[in-house]
Amino acid sequence: MEAILIATGEAQKLHPITDDLPTPLVPVANRPLVFHVLELLARFGVTHVVAVLQRLSGAVEAQLGDGRRWGLSIEYALLREPGGWAGAVARAAPLVSDQAFVLWGDQFLDANLEVLQQEHAAHGTLATLWTTTTPGLQQGSQSPAKGDGSSRKQVRLASSPAVALLERDALNALASTARPDSSPDAEAALDRAGVAHMLVALEGYWSPVDDFTQWRELERSYLESASATSSPVMSDAFVKGHQLTPGIWVGHNPLVHPSARLRAPLLIGDNCRIGRQAELCNAVIGDDVMIDAEATVSNSTVLAQTYVGRLVDLTSRIAERHHVIDSSTGEYAEIVDSFLLAEATAKPWTQQLAQAGRALLALLLGIALTPVWLPALLAVTAVFGGHPLRRSRAFARRASDGAGAQPSEFPVWRFATRDAQGNQPRLGAALERLGAHRLPELINVITGDLGFVGVKPLTPEAASQLTAAWQTKRYETHAGLTGLWYTDLPRDAELDEIVVSDAYYAATHSIAGDVRILGKTLRTWWRRCASGDS
């Protein structure tokens, strides 16, 4: 089974959160909306997905990758300008081989796709659209087929269909007749293409997440469904984290003061700090959030890497670093007082422990490699006249800095391979061929500038070219001695290739993944030495 995922992010909604964040990546229960959609598709046997991208496309692609984490194969199609429902389907149609579901990447859907497929087969039309008049759980009903001269339907689509199922002929017709626009009206597009279709009321949960009220209601329903023992609103809600008590989840490495008052439904993300007598109820707390003493968060969402100050009361609000938004009206304010609301940059104890571990491991590795670096140091000193090390400037997030920290410049140490005039003696060429000129970078690991695995430390000049939001995603993790930029790209890779690789790593990195990269680094180094390209 195949699916077309419309992840164009064209909808102008959830401002200012989506100014720099594509709408498919808006979090629901601390996971992007589009992840929930892909999990639904994988659960019902879809194997091939064509994701149609437009606004901030690089950020979406970096998060989704090739789809293997869901057991899917994701292929991408790019729209140069907003194309609406019809334009997205027409763009994806040549990449689909058979009938396909069509879903939005920035809407939430929980429905039985097998039942929908059976309903579609029973209708015998080229297209079936499922919709509801309001978000939520609906009872099934249907209206007559259209496009073949039959009677008109009884209700009109409020906006876009929650999900559609199109036959190959319907896809061909849309591809030949679709005209670029920003309309989500699927029925109008099918009418223009002369495609017979049926409108059916959806049995399941659907939310277009058009405003902050719908977003908060969706998160509340999701958490309640995940903890419900009977008659949940959603059939397969999954919350990432450990469930302390029914309806309360916490992520990895939490620091929750014993006097904090926690009431369900509540989700606390990874690496969060909850202060003394803080009160949290019916809330979603993102990763790397700090809630200070006596603060109140009720019926609210606090997005990742946000600091909520002491005694601050967030009731029916969305808090995002420097912005606070009224979830009922959408009105927002930018908070300039960092004692009230700010970006969380303090280093938790786990970050300090991780840095101590990296420094110790780098020191031990340096001692073990003494037979390698000491002769190299003496030789370089002899050839270059007492100046064996060269210091270059790099721009990245330092490994010792906590989540949410800003990137900065720092020196990177390497053995000298060229003299002051730029001439390279045979020793310098040999060091570069073997990659041994990078051994002093272990100093940067000890000082906390670099990790063992991370994004590539770029020069300040190269970093200044990165202005798009998806390009700066690389700063969400630290720089490293190695990474996908070393194992998967040639030495002379273009900057764009490096940035895409780094953005993908920043979105998907894990401890297990880092271990795999370290193993692959050794194989890559051996291959480059053998070919003379280190």
C-alpha positions in Angstrom: 0.0 0.0 0.0 1.2 3.5 -0.8 0.4 7.0 0.6 0.9 10.6 -0.4 1.9 12.8 2.6 1.2 16.5 2.1 3.8 18.1 4.3 4.1 21.4 2.4 3.5 23.5 5.5 1.5 26.0 3.4 -1.1 26.7 6.1 -0.6 30.0 7.9 -1.4 28.8 11.4 0.1 28.7 14.9 2.0 31.9 14.5 4.6 32.7 15.9 5.6 29.1 16.7 5.6 28.2 12.9 7.6 31.3 11.8 10.8 29.1 11.8 9.2 25.7 12.4 7.3 23.8 9.6 3.8 23.0 10.7 4.3 19.2 10.2 7.0 19.4 12.9 4.7 21.1 15.5 5.0 18.7 18.5 2.1 16.7 19.9 3.0 15.0 23.2 6.6 15.9 22.4 6.7 14.3 19.0 6.2 16.1 15.7 2.7 15.9 14.2 4.0 14.2 11.1 5.5 11.4 13.2 2.1 10.4 14.4 0.8 10.3 10.8 3.7 8.1 9.7 3.1 5.8 12.6 -0.5 5.4 11.6 0.5 4.5 8.0 3.1 2.0 9.1 0.6 0.4 11.6 -1.7 -0.4 8.7 0.8 -1.8 6.3 1.7 1.2 4.1 5.3 0.7 2.9 5.9 3.5 0.4 5.3 7.2 1.1 5.7 10.1 -1.2 6.2 13.2 1.0 5.4 16.5 -0.8 7.4 19.4 0.6 7.4 23.1 0.0 7.9 25.6 2.9 11.1 24.8 5.0 11.4 21.6 3.2 14.9 20.8 4.4 13.9 20.8 8.0 11.1 18.3 7.3 13.4 16.0 5.2 16.1 16.1 7.9 13.6 14.9 10.5 12.0 12.2 8.4 15.1 10.8 6.6 14.4 7.7 4.5 11.7 6.5 6.7 13.5 3.3 7.9 12.8 4.0 11.6 9.1 3.4 10.8 9.6 0.6 8.4 8.7 2.9 5.5 10.4 4.0 2.3 10.0 7.7 2.0 10.4 9.5 -1.3 10.3 13.2 -1.7 8.7 15.5 -4.2 9.2 19.3 -4.0 6.8 22.1 -4.8 8.4 25.4 -5.7 5.3 27.3 -4.8 2.1 26.6 -2.8 0.0 24.1 -4.7 -2.8 23.2 -2.3 -4.3 19.7 -2.1 -4.5 19.3 -5.9 -1.0 20.6 -6.6 0.5 18.3 -4.0 -1.3 15.2 -5.3 -0.5 16.0 -8.9 3.2 16.5 -8.0 3.3 13.1 -6.2 1.2 11.1 -8.7 4.1 10.0 -11.0 5.9 8.5 -8.1 2.9 6.3 -7.0 2.3 3.0 -8.8 -1.2 2.1 -7.5 -4.1 3.4 -5.4 -2.8 5.7 -2.5 -4.1 7.3 0.6 -3.6 11.0 0.8 -3.1 12.6 4.2 -1.9 15.9 5.6 1.4 16.0 7.5 0.3 18.9 9.7 -3.1 17.4 10.8 -3.7 14.6 13.3 -5.6 11.5 12.3 -6.5 8.3 14.2 -8.6 6.0 12.1 -8.7 2.4 10.9 -7.2 2.6 7.4 -8.2 -1.0 6.6 -11.9 -0.1 7.3 -11.5 3.0 5.1 -10.1 0.8 2.3 -13.0 -1.6 2.6 -15.5 1.3 2.4 -13.8 2.7 -0.7 -13.9 -0.7 -2.4 -17.6 -1.0 -1.6 -18.4 2.4 -3.2 -16.7 1.5 -6.5 -15.7 5.1 -7.2 -12.3 6.4 -8.2 -11.9 8.5 -5.1 -13.3 8.5 -1.5 -12.9 11.5 0.8 -13.4 11.2 4.6 -14.2 14.3 6.6 -15.9 15.6 9.7 -17.7 18.8 10.3 -15.8 19.4 13.6 -12.7 17.8 15.0 -13.3 14.8 17.2 -15.0 11.4 17.3 -17.8 11.1 14.6 -20.4 8.6 13.5 -20.3 7.3 10.0 -22.6 8.5 7.3 -22.2 9.1 3.6 -23.3 11.2 0.6 -23.7 10.2 -3.0 -20.9 9.9 -5.5 -20.1 12.9 -7.6 -18.5 13.5 -10.9 -20.8 11.2 -12.8 -24.0 13.2 -12.9 -25.5 11.8 -9.6 -27.2 13.9 -7.0 -25.3 16.5 -5.0 -24.0 15.7 -1.5 -25.9 16.7 1.6 -23.1 18.5 3.4 -20.2 20.6 2.2 -16.6 20.1 3.2 -15.7 22.6 5.9 -12.1 22.7 4.7 -10.0 19.8 3.5 -10.6 16.0 3.8 -9.0 14.3 6.8 -7.9 11.5 4.5 -8.6 10.4 0.9 -8.1 7.2 -1.1 -7.5 7.6 -4.8 -7.3 5.1 -7.6 -4.5 5.3 -10.2 -7.0 6.8 -12.8 -7.9 9.5 -10.3 -4.2 10.3 -9.8 -3.7 10.5 -13.5 -6.7 12.8 -14.0 -5.5 15.1 -11.2 -1.9 15.2 -12.6 -3.3 16.3 -16.0 -5.7 18.9 -14.7 -4.4 20.3 -11.4 -3.6 24.0 -11.4 -1.3 25.5 -8.7 -3.2 27.2 -5.9 -3.3 27.2 -2.2 -6.8 25.7 -1.8 -7.2 22.6 0.4 -10.6 21.9 -1.4 -10.1 18.4 -2.7 -13.7 18.1 -4.0 -13.3 21.1 -6.3 -10.1 19.6 -7.7 -11.9 16.3 -8.3 -14.8 18.0 -9.9 -12.5 19.8 -12.3 -10.8 16.6 -13.2 -14.2 14.8 -13.7 -13.4 12.2 -11.1 -16.3 10.3 -9.5 -15.9 10.4 -5.8 -17.8 9.7 -2.5 -17.8 11.8 0.6 -18.0 9.8 3.8 -18.1 10.9 7.5 -15.0 9.7 9.3 -15.2 7.2 12.1 -12.2 8.1 14.2 -10.4 11.1 15.7 -9.2 14.0 13.5 -7.9 17.4 14.3 -6.7 20.0 11.7 -4.7 21.7 14.5 -5.7 25.1 13.0 -5.3 27.1 16.2 -3.9 26.8 19.7 -7.2 25.8 21.2 -7.3 22.7 18.9 -3.7 22.0 19.6 -4.2 22.0 23.4 -7.4 19.9 23.1 -5.5 17.4 21.0 -2.7 17.0 23.5 -5.2 16.6 26.4 -7.2 14.0 24.5 -4.0 12.2 23.5 -2.7 11.9 27.0 -6.1 10.9 28.4 -6.3 8.2 25.7 -2.8 6.9 26.4 -3.8 6.4 30.1 -7.4 5.3 29.6 -8.2 1.7 30.5 -11.6 1.7 28.7 -13.2 3.6 25.8 -10.2 5.9 24.9 -10.9 8.6 22.3 -7.9 7.4 20.3 -7.2 3.8 19.6 -3.4 3.7 19.8 -2.0 6.7 21.6 1.7 6.2 22.7 3.6 8.5 25.0 7.4 8.5 25.1 8.5 8.3 28.7 8.0 6.4 31.9 4.5 6.5 33.4 4.9 7.3 37.1 1.2 7.1 37.9 -1.8 6.8 35.6 -1.7 9.9 33.3 1.7 11.2 34.4 4.8 10.5 32.3 8.4 11.6 32.7 11.2 11.3 30.2 14.9 10.5 30.7 17.1 12.2 33.3 14.4 14.3 35.1 15.1 16.4 38.2 11.7 16.9 40.0 11.7 18.5 43.4 9.9 16.3 46.0 7.6 19.2 46.9 6.4 19.7 43.2 2.7 19.0 42.7 2.0 16.9 39.6 -1.5 16.2 38.4 -2.7 14.2 35.4 -2.8 14.4 32.5 0.9 15.5 32.4 3.9 14.8 30.3 7.4 15.9 31.3 10.1 15.5 28.6 13.8 14.5 28.7 16.3 16.4 30.9 13.7 18.6 32.6 14.1 20.3 35.9 11.0 21.0 38.0 11.6 23.3 41.0 10.4 23.5 44.5 6.6 23.7 45.0 6.0 24.1 41.2 2.5 23.0 40.2 1.9 21.2 36.9 -1.5 20.0 35.7 -3.0 19.1 32.3 0.3 20.1 30.6 2.9 19.0 28.2 6.5 20.0 29.1 9.0 19.7 26.3 12.6 18.4 26.4 15.3 20.4 28.3 12.8 22.7 30.1 13.4 24.3 33.4 10.4 25.2 35.6 11.6 27.3 38.5 10.3 27.2 42.1 6.6 28.0 42.8 5.7 28.3 39.1 2.3 27.1 37.9 1.7 25.4 34.5 -1.9 24.5 34.0 -3.7 23.6 30.8 -0.6 24.7 28.9 2.3 23.5 26.7 5.9 24.5 27.3 8.0 23.9 24.3 11.5 22.5 24.4 14.5 24.5 25.8 12.3 27.0 27.6 12.9 28.4 31.1 9.8 29.4 33.2 10.7 31.7 36.0 9.9 31.6 39.7 6.3 32.3 40.6 5.3 32.6 36.9 1.7 31.5 36.2 1.1 29.8 32.9 -2.6 29.0 32.6 -4.1 28.2 29.2 -0.9 29.4 27.6 1.8 28.2 25.1 5.3 29.1 26.2 8.1 29.0 23.7 11.5 30.4 24.9 10.8 34.1 24.6 7.1 34.0 23.6 3.9 33.4 25.6 0.7 32.7 23.7 -2.9 32.8 24.8 -4.2 29.4 23.6 -7.8 30.6 23.4 -7.2 33.8 21.3 -3.8 33.2 19.7 -2.6 36.6 21.0 1.0 36.5 22.0 3.7 38.6 23.6 7.5 38.5 23.5 9.0 38.4 26.9 12.3 40.3 27.3 12.7 39.7 31.0 14.8 36.6 31.2 13.7 36.1 34.9 10.2 35.4 33.6 10.7 33.4 30.4 13.8 32.6 28.5 15.8 30.0 26.6 17.0 27.3 28.9 20.8 27.1 28.7 21.8 25.9 32.1 23.8 22.6 32.1 22.1 19.8 34.0 24.2 17.4 36.0 23.9 14.8 33.3 25.5 17.2 30.8 28.4 17.8 33.2 28.8 14.1 33.8 28.8 13.4 30.0 31.5 16.0 29.5 33.7 14.5 32.3 33.3 11.1 30.7 34.3 12.4 27.2 37.4 14.2 28.7 38.5 11.1 30.6 38.1 8.9 27.5 40.0 11.3 25.3 42.8 11.5 27.9 43.0 7.7 28.0 42.9 7.5 24.2 45.7 10.1 24.0 47.9 8.0 26.4 47.2 4.9 24.4 48.2 6.7 21.2 51.5 8.1 22.6 53.6 5.8 20.3 51.8 7.5 17.4 51.5 11.2 18.3 54.9 11.6 20.1 57.1 10.7 17.1 54.8 12.8 14.9 55.2 15.7 17.4 59.0 15.4 17.4 59.1 15.2 13.6 56.8 18.1 13.0 58.8 20.2 15.5 62.0 19.4 13.7 60.6 20.2 10.2 58.7 23.4 11.1 61.2 24.9 13.6 59.5 24.6 17.0 55.9 25.3 16.0 54.3 21.9 15.7 50.7 22.9 16.3 48.4 25.1 14.2 45.3 26.7 15.5 42.3 27.3 13.2 38.9 28.8 14.1 35.7 26.8 14.1 32.1 27.8 14.6 29.7 25.3 16.2 27.9 24.4 19.4 30.5 23.3 22.0 30.1 19.8 23.4 30.3 21.0 27.0 27.4 23.5 26.5 23.9 22.5 27.5 20.9 22.0 25.3 19.7 25.2 23.7 23.1 26.9 24.0 24.1 29.2 21.1 27.0 28.2 18.8 30.3 30.0 19.2 33.8 30.3 17.9 36.6 28.2 19.4 40.1 27.1 18.3 40.7 23.6 16.8 44.2 22.2 17.2 46.1 20.2 14.5 49.6 19.3 13.6 51.3 21.7 11.2 51.4 20.3 7.6 52.5 23.5 5.7 55.1 26.2 6.3 54.4 29.9 6.5 54.5 30.2 2.8 52.0 27.5 2.2 54.5 24.9 1.0 53.8 21.3 2.1 56.8 19.1 2.8 56.6 15.3 2.4 56.0 14.9 6.2 52.9 17.2 6.0 51.5 15.3 3.1 52.0 12.0 4.8 50.3 13.2 8.0 47.3 14.4 6.0 47.1 11.2 4.0 47.0 9.2 7.2 44.7 11.7 9.0 47.3 11.9 11.8 47.4 15.7 11.6 44.1 15.6 13.4 45.4 13.8 16.5 45.7 17.1 18.6 41.9 17.5 18.2 41.7 15.2 21.3 42.7 18.4 23.2 39.5 19.9 22.0 37.5 16.9 23.4 39.3 17.3 26.8 38.5 21.0 26.9 34.8 20.5 25.9 34.9 22.0 22.5 34.3 18.8 20.6 32.6 15.5 21.2 33.6 12.2 19.7 30.6 12.2 17.3 28.8 15.2 16.1 28.3 17.7 13.3 31.3 19.1 11.4 33.0 22.1 13.0 32.8 24.7 10.1 34.9 27.7 9.6 33.2 31.0 10.7 33.2 32.0 7.0 31.3 28.8 6.0 29.0 29.1 8.9 28.0 32.6 8.0 26.4 31.3 4.8 23.9 29.3 6.8 20.8 31.4 7.2 17.8 29.1 6.5 16.1 27.6 9.6 16.7 24.1 8.5 20.4 24.8 8.0 20.8 26.1 11.5 19.3 22.8 12.9 22.9 21.6 13.0 23.4 23.8 16.0 21.0 21.7 18.0 23.8 19.3 18.7 27.5 19.7 19.3 30.4 19.3 16.9 32.5 16.2 16.9 35.7 14.5 15.8 33.7 12.4 13.4 30.1 12.1 12.2 28.0 11.4 9.1 30.0 14.2 7.4 33.1 12.0 7.7 31.7 8.5 7.2 29.1 9.2 4.4 30.6 12.1 2.4 33.8 12.4 0.4 36.6 14.6 1.7 35.8 17.4 -0.8 32.1 17.4 -0.2 30.3 20.7 -0.9 29.0 22.8 2.0 25.3 22.0 1.1 26.0 18.3 1.3 27.7 18.7 4.7 24.8 20.8 6.0 22.2 18.3 4.9 24.1 15.5 6.5 24.6 17.5 9.8 20.9 18.4 9.9 19.9 14.8 9.5 22.3 13.8 12.3 21.0 16.5 14.6 17.4 15.2 14.1 18.1 11.5 14.4 21.2 11.1 16.6 21.2 8.5 19.5 23.8 6.7 21.6 23.4 3.6 19.5 23.8 5.6 16.3 26.9 7.3 17.6 28.5 3.9 18.4 27.7 2.8 14.8 29.3 6.0 13.4 32.4 5.4 15.5 32.7 1.8 14.1 32.1 3.1 10.6 34.8 5.8 11.1 37.5 3.2 11.5 36.5 1.5 8.3 36.2 4.9 6.5 39.7 5.9 7.7 41.2 2.6 6.6 39.6 3.0 3.1 40.9 6.5 2.8 44.4 5.6 3.8 44.4 2.8 1.3 43.3 5.2 -1.5 45.4 8.1 -0.3 42.4 10.3 0.5 42.3 11.0 4.2 
